[in-house]
């Protein structure tokens, strides 16, 4: 993991961090009610079967509606350059 970002929202500590390296990496989020853990973890975005490099350096955003969202930096192909992905966010138990 590299470049972690920590947030506290609604009684949970969240750590957003890319892992697995640039070519095939993924974005992971960990959460805990105690800053010292233990932490649950989820892979929230990964490369899958695409030729685009894995997602990196995600962050939490709060939408005007008050709902959570995230922005993820993706390293594109040499011809496409890099780009930002955004999406709504939520923590679903059991997934």
N, C-alpha and C positions, 0 to 999 in steps of 0.2 A: 504494500500500500504506500501511496505517496500523497502529499498535499492534502491531508485531512482537514475538514472543517467541522467544528462542533457547534451545535445549536441546542438551546433548551426551549421546548415548547410543550405546554399542557402537561407538565410533570414528568416529561421524558427528556433525557439527554440523547441527542442524535449525532452520529459521526458519519459524514459523507466522505468517501475516499475512493479514488480509482485504484485498481489492483490488476495484476497480471501482465503488465507491460503494455506498451503502445500498440504493437501489431495485433494482439489478440485479447486485449484487456477488457475489463468490465467495470461498472460502477457499483459499489457496494454501499449499503447504509446499515449502520449498527444502531441499536437503541437500548436504553436501560433507564430505570427509575433512579438508579444510583450512579453518580459519576464514576465510581470505581468498579462498576459492573455487578454482576455479569451482564453481558450484552447479547441481545438477539442479533442475528445478521441476515440480510437479504441481498441478493444480487438483483438490482432493479433495472439494469440495462446492460446488454452485452451485444457483441458483434453479430452473433448468430451466423447465418450462412452468407452474409454479404461480403463483398470485397473491401468495404469501408473499415478502416481501423477502429478499434474499440473506443468506447466513450471514456472521457476523462474529465477530471476537475469539476464535478457537479456541485451545485449549490442550491440552497433553499430560497424560494421567493414566496412572498405572501401576496396573493392577488387582491385587487380592489374589493372583491366580494368577501375577503377574509379567508377564503379557501387556500390550502397549501398548493404549491407548485414547485417545479424544479427546472433548472437550466443546466444543461450538460454540454460541454465543449467536445466536439468530435473532430478528429484529424481526418480530413478527406483524402481524396486521391490527389496526385500531383496536378492534374488538370482542374480539379474542382476546388482545391484549397481547403481551408478549415471552416467549420460552421458551428453555430449554436443550435441545440435542440431544446425545446421547452415542452413541458407537459404538465398536466395536473398530477397531484401526488396524494397518496394516502397509504396507510399501513393496514393491510388486510391480514387478519389472523388466519393461519393455515395455508398460506401461499408462499 
